[in-house]
């Protein structure tokens, strides 16, 4: 929800509270994005990473 200046309260204390809440939400989103990027990296490594390629000896039973 985007607030326009005319929609904001005039009370400085309320504005400060709203600003702190917005900063907390931003930090929470940033942390979540970091976690998601790490999950993507792990999944990519699992799917596309180097795999152990074992060779079969022709004389092995």
N, CA, C and O atoms as a Tinker XYZ file with bonds, in Angstrom:
   244  protein
     1  N      0.843000   -1.170000    0.000000    73     2
     2  CA     0.000000    0.000000    0.000000    64     1     3
     3  C      0.891000    1.236000    0.000000    63     2     4     5
     4  O      1.716000    1.414000    0.896000    81     3
     5  N      0.727000    2.068000   -0.981000    73     3     6
     6  CA     1.513000    3.286000   -1.081000    64     5     7
     7  C      0.711000    4.439000   -0.504000    63     6     8     9
     8  O     -0.414000    4.711000   -0.923000    81     7
     9  N      1.315000    5.111000    0.469000    73     7    10
    10  CA     0.653000    6.247000    1.099000    64     9    11
    11  C      1.071000    7.541000    0.412000    63    10    12    13
    12  O      2.240000    7.742000    0.084000    81    11
    13  N      0.119000    8.385000    0.208000    73    11    14
    14  CA     0.374000    9.712000   -0.344000    64    13    15
    15  C      0.564000   10.666000    0.834000    63    14    16    17
    16  O      0.043000   10.404000    1.918000    81    15
    17  N      1.292000   11.761000    0.650000    73    15    18
    18  CA     1.531000   12.690000    1.761000    64    17    19
    19  C      0.250000   13.166000    2.445000    63    18    20    21
    20  O      0.225000   13.354000    3.661000    81    19
    21  N     -0.800000   13.357000    1.672000    73    19    22
    22  CA    -2.051000   13.827000    2.286000    64    21    23
    23  C     -2.730000   12.742000    3.126000    63    22    24    25
    24  O     -3.612000   13.042000    3.930000    81    23
    25  N     -2.319000   11.475000    2.940000    73    23    26
    26  CA    -2.904000   10.377000    3.715000    64    25    27
    27  C     -2.172000   10.131000    5.030000    63    26    28    29
    28  O     -2.669000    9.401000    5.888000    81    27
    29  N     -1.002000   10.731000    5.196000    73    27    30
    30  CA    -0.201000   10.507000    6.399000    64    29    31
    31  C     -0.720000   11.349000    7.564000    63    30    32    33
    32  O     -1.239000   12.446000    7.362000    81    31
    33  N     -0.575000   10.827000    8.782000    73    31    34
    34  CA    -1.011000   11.604000    9.951000    64    33    35
    35  C     -0.058000   12.778000   10.201000    63    34    36    37
    36  O      1.092000   12.761000    9.764000    81    35
    37  N     -0.551000   13.781000   10.902000    73    35    38
    38  CA     0.263000   14.960000   11.226000    64    37    39
    39  C      1.035000   14.786000   12.529000    63    38    40    41
    40  O      1.948000   15.562000   12.811000    81    39
    41  N      0.686000   13.789000   13.320000    73    39    42
    42  CA     1.322000   13.557000   14.612000    64    41    43
    43  C      2.734000   13.002000   14.410000    63    42    44    45
    44  O      2.890000   11.919000   13.845000    81    43
    45  N      3.776000   13.735000   14.867000    73    43    46
    46  CA     5.154000   13.264000   14.685000    64    45    47
    47  C      5.424000   11.914000   15.351000    63    46    48    49
    48  O      6.168000   11.096000   14.810000    81    47
    49  N      4.831000   11.678000   16.510000    73    47    50
    50  CA     5.051000   10.405000   17.202000    64    49    51
    51  C      4.495000    9.243000   16.379000    63    50    52    53
    52  O      5.126000    8.191000   16.277000    81    51
    53  N      3.334000    9.436000   15.805000    73    51    54
    54  CA     2.724000    8.398000   14.974000    64    53    55
    55  C      3.537000    8.177000   13.694000    63    54    56    57
    56  O      3.694000    7.044000   13.238000    81    55
    57  N      4.048000    9.265000   13.123000    73    55    58
    58  CA     4.895000    9.147000   11.931000    64    57    59
    59  C      6.173000    8.372000   12.244000    63    58    60    61
    60  O      6.610000    7.537000   11.452000    81    59
    61  N      6.771000    8.655000   13.408000    73    59    62
    62  CA     7.978000    7.926000   13.814000    64    61    63
    63  C      7.677000    6.442000   13.988000    63    62    64    65
    64  O      8.463000    5.589000   13.574000    81    63
    65  N      6.540000    6.140000   14.602000    73    63    66
    66  CA     6.147000    4.744000   14.797000    64    65    67
    67  C      5.963000    4.049000   13.446000    63    66    68    69
    68  O      6.403000    2.915000   13.258000    81    67
    69  N      5.315000    4.733000   12.519000    73    67    70
    70  CA     5.107000    4.154000   11.188000    64    69    71
    71  C      6.443000    3.922000   10.476000    63    70    72    73
    72  O      6.623000    2.915000    9.791000    81    71
    73  N      7.368000    4.855000   10.643000    73    71    74
    74  CA     8.681000    4.721000   10.023000    64    73    75
    75  C      9.436000    3.527000   10.601000    63    74    76    77
    76  O     10.047000    2.759000    9.858000    81    75
    77  N      9.396000    3.371000   11.910000    73    75    78
    78  CA    10.061000    2.230000   12.547000    64    77    79
    79  C      9.455000    0.907000   12.085000    63    78    80    81
    80  O     10.181000   -0.057000   11.841000    81    79
    81  N      8.140000    0.859000   11.965000    73    79    82
    82  CA     7.480000   -0.359000   11.488000    64    81    83
    83  C      7.878000   -0.668000   10.045000    63    82    84    85
    84  O      8.081000   -1.827000    9.684000    81    83
    85  N      7.987000    0.372000    9.229000    73    83    86
    86  CA     8.391000    0.169000    7.833000    64    85    87
    87  C      9.834000   -0.327000    7.758000    63    86    88    89
    88  O     10.153000   -1.189000    6.939000    81    87
    89  N     10.704000    0.213000    8.609000    73    87    90
    90  CA    12.095000   -0.243000    8.628000    64    89    91
    91  C     12.190000   -1.699000    9.080000    63    90    92    93
    92  O     12.964000   -2.475000    8.520000    81    91
    93  N     11.406000   -2.068000   10.088000    73    91    94
    94  CA    11.395000   -3.459000   10.554000    64    93    95
    95  C     10.923000   -4.404000    9.451000    63    94    96    97
    96  O     11.489000   -5.480000    9.257000    81    95
    97  N      9.889000   -3.992000    8.738000    73    95    98
    98  CA     9.375000   -4.822000    7.648000    64    97    99
    99  C     10.426000   -4.968000    6.550000    63    98   100   101
   100  O     10.604000   -6.054000    5.998000    81    99
   101  N     11.115000   -3.884000    6.236000    73    99   102
   102  CA    12.160000   -3.926000    5.207000    64   101   103
   103  C     13.274000   -4.886000    5.617000    63   102   104   105
   104  O     13.736000   -5.679000    4.796000    81   103
   105  N     13.708000   -4.823000    6.872000    73   103   106
   106  CA    14.754000   -5.722000    7.356000    64   105   107
   107  C     14.297000   -7.176000    7.308000    63   106   108   109
   108  O     15.076000   -8.061000    6.957000    81   107
   109  N     13.045000   -7.424000    7.658000    73   107   110
   110  CA    12.517000   -8.790000    7.620000    64   109   111
   111  C     12.498000   -9.313000    6.184000    63   110   112   113
   112  O     12.861000  -10.462000    5.933000    81   111
   113  N     12.072000   -8.464000    5.240000    73   111   114
   114  CA    12.064000   -8.874000    3.831000    64   113   115
   115  C     13.485000   -9.132000    3.333000    63   114   116   117
   116  O     13.724000  -10.099000    2.611000    81   115
   117  N     14.428000   -8.269000    3.718000    73   115   118
   118  CA    15.814000   -8.440000    3.284000    64   117   119
   119  C     16.383000   -9.757000    3.810000    63   118   120   121
   120  O     17.077000  -10.467000    3.083000    81   119
   121  N     16.093000  -10.083000    5.062000    73   119   122
   122  CA    16.551000  -11.346000    5.638000    64   121   123
   123  C     15.926000  -12.522000    4.909000    63   122   124   125
   124  O     16.600000  -13.515000    4.637000    81   123
   125  N     14.660000  -12.419000    4.597000    73   123   126
   126  CA    13.962000  -13.493000    3.880000    64   125   127
   127  C     14.557000  -13.682000    2.483000    63   126   128   129
   128  O     14.717000  -14.812000    2.022000    81   127
   129  N     14.879000  -12.588000    1.821000    73   127   130
   130  CA    15.479000  -12.669000    0.489000    64   129   131
   131  C     16.841000  -13.350000    0.558000    63   130   132   133
   132  O     17.168000  -14.165000   -0.305000    81   131
   133  N     17.635000  -13.028000    1.568000    73   131   134
   134  CA    18.940000  -13.674000    1.738000    64   133   135
   135  C     18.761000  -15.170000    1.931000    63   134   136   137
   136  O     19.487000  -15.964000    1.333000    81   135
   137  N     17.796000  -15.563000    2.764000    73   135   138
   138  CA    17.525000  -16.988000    2.987000    64   137   139
   139  C     17.093000  -17.680000    1.696000    63   138   140   141
   140  O     17.547000  -18.788000    1.406000    81   139
   141  N     16.233000  -17.045000    0.929000    73   139   142
   142  CA    15.770000  -17.639000   -0.327000    64   141   143
   143  C     16.909000  -17.777000   -1.332000    63   142   144   145
   144  O     16.992000  -18.781000   -2.040000    81   143
   145  N     17.782000  -16.784000   -1.400000    73   143   146
   146  CA    18.930000  -16.875000   -2.308000    64   145   147
   147  C     19.847000  -18.027000   -1.910000    63   146   148   149
   148  O     20.380000  -18.720000   -2.777000    81   147
   149  N     20.033000  -18.237000   -0.621000    73   147   150
   150  CA    20.859000  -19.354000   -0.152000    64   149   151
   151  C     20.211000  -20.687000   -0.518000    63   150   152   153
   152  O     20.900000  -21.619000   -0.933000    81   151
   153  N     18.895000  -20.781000   -0.367000    73   151   154
   154  CA    18.199000  -22.010000   -0.761000    64   153   155
   155  C     18.343000  -22.265000   -2.257000    63   154   156   157
   156  O     18.548000  -23.404000   -2.677000    81   155
   157  N     18.239000  -21.215000   -3.057000    73   155   158
   158  CA    18.403000  -21.360000   -4.506000    64   157   159
   159  C     19.804000  -21.862000   -4.823000    63   158   160   161
   160  O     19.972000  -22.757000   -5.652000    81   159
   161  N     20.812000  -21.288000   -4.163000    73   159   162
   162  CA    22.193000  -21.717000   -4.396000    64   161   163
   163  C     22.366000  -23.189000   -4.048000    63   162   164   165
   164  O     22.969000  -23.941000   -4.814000    81   163
   165  N     21.843000  -23.604000   -2.904000    73   163   166
   166  CA    21.972000  -25.005000   -2.500000    64   165   167
   167  C     21.264000  -25.935000   -3.480000    63   166   168   169
   168  O     21.794000  -26.989000   -3.830000    81   167
   169  N     20.083000  -25.553000   -3.920000    73   167   170
   170  CA    19.350000  -26.387000   -4.878000    64   169   171
   171  C     20.061000  -26.451000   -6.223000    63   170   172   173
   172  O     20.127000  -27.512000   -6.842000    81   171
   173  N     20.589000  -25.327000   -6.674000    73   171   174
   174  CA    21.341000  -25.338000   -7.940000    64   173   175
   175  C     22.567000  -26.235000   -7.830000    63   174   176   177
   176  O     22.874000  -27.004000   -8.741000    81   175
   177  N     23.264000  -26.124000   -6.694000    73   175   178
   178  CA    24.439000  -26.976000   -6.500000    64   177   179
   179  C     24.045000  -28.446000   -6.488000    63   178   180   181
   180  O     24.760000  -29.290000   -7.031000    81   179
   181  N     22.914000  -28.752000   -5.872000    73   179   182
   182  CA    22.464000  -30.137000   -5.804000    64   181   183
   183  C     22.083000  -30.657000   -7.194000    63   182   184   185
   184  O     22.387000  -31.798000   -7.542000    81   183
   185  N     21.425000  -29.819000   -7.973000    73   183   186
   186  CA    20.955000  -30.255000   -9.290000    64   185   187
   187  C     22.068000  -30.201000  -10.335000    63   186   188   189
   188  O     22.242000  -31.147000  -11.104000    81   187
   189  N     22.813000  -29.113000  -10.366000    73   187   190
   190  CA    23.761000  -28.890000  -11.449000    64   189   191
   191  C     25.224000  -28.995000  -11.025000    63   190   192   193
   192  O     26.118000  -28.843000  -11.857000    81   191
   193  N     25.478000  -29.249000   -9.751000    73   191   194
   194  CA    26.853000  -29.294000   -9.264000    64   193   195
   195  C     27.604000  -30.515000   -9.765000    63   194   196   197
   196  O     27.048000  -31.382000  -10.440000    81   195
   197  N     28.880000  -30.558000   -9.416000    73   195   198
   198  CA    29.695000  -31.701000   -9.818000    64   197   199
   199  C     29.168000  -32.954000   -9.151000    63   198   200   201
   200  O     28.809000  -32.962000   -7.974000    81   199
   201  N     29.133000  -33.996000   -9.932000    73   199   202
   202  CA    28.668000  -35.279000   -9.412000    64   201   203
   203  C     29.835000  -36.237000   -9.417000    63   202   204   205
   204  O     30.749000  -36.122000  -10.233000    81   203
   205  N     29.797000  -37.158000   -8.522000    73   203   206
   206  CA    30.830000  -38.173000   -8.482000    64   205   207
   207  C     30.576000  -39.142000   -9.623000    63   206   208   209
   208  O     29.559000  -39.836000   -9.653000    81   207
   209  N     31.496000  -39.180000  -10.542000    73   207   210
   210  CA    31.358000  -40.100000  -11.668000    64   209   211
   211  C     32.264000  -41.290000  -11.412000    63   210   212   213
   212  O     33.488000  -41.166000  -11.376000    81   211
   213  N     31.656000  -42.416000  -11.240000    73   211   214
   214  CA    32.425000  -43.624000  -10.969000    64   213   215
   215  C     32.577000  -44.408000  -12.258000    63   214   216   217
   216  O     31.624000  -44.594000  -13.014000    81   215
   217  N     33.789000  -44.859000  -12.487000    73   215   218
   218  CA    34.022000  -45.681000  -13.675000    64   217   219
   219  C     33.993000  -47.138000  -13.267000    63   218   220   221
   220  O     34.398000  -47.501000  -12.163000    81   219
   221  N     33.520000  -47.942000  -14.151000    73   219   222
   222  CA    33.438000  -49.373000  -13.887000    64   221   223
   223  C     34.629000  -50.033000  -14.564000    63   222   224   225
   224  O     34.868000  -49.844000  -15.757000    81   223
   225  N     35.365000  -50.803000  -13.789000    73   223   226
   226  CA    36.491000  -51.556000  -14.336000    64   225   227
   227  C     35.947000  -52.702000  -15.179000    63   226   228   229
   228  O     35.029000  -53.394000  -14.740000    81   227
   229  N     36.479000  -52.920000  -16.364000    73   227   230
   230  CA    35.949000  -53.996000  -17.209000    64   229   231
   231  C     36.139000  -55.386000  -16.607000    63   230   232   233
   232  O     35.376000  -56.295000  -16.932000    81   231
   233  N     37.128000  -55.576000  -15.743000    73   231   234
   234  CA    37.398000  -56.897000  -15.165000    64   233   235
   235  C     36.698000  -57.102000  -13.825000    63   234   236   237
   236  O     36.915000  -58.124000  -13.173000    81   235
   237  N     35.889000  -56.182000  -13.412000    73   235   238
   238  CA    35.205000  -56.294000  -12.125000    64   237   239
   239  C     33.932000  -57.119000  -12.296000    63   238   240   241
   240  O     33.174000  -56.921000  -13.246000    81   239
   241  N     33.705000  -58.051000  -11.358000    73   239   242
   242  CA    32.491000  -58.889000  -11.481000    64   241   243
   243  C     31.218000  -58.139000  -11.203000    63   242   244
   244  O     30.133000  -58.717000  -11.270000    81   243
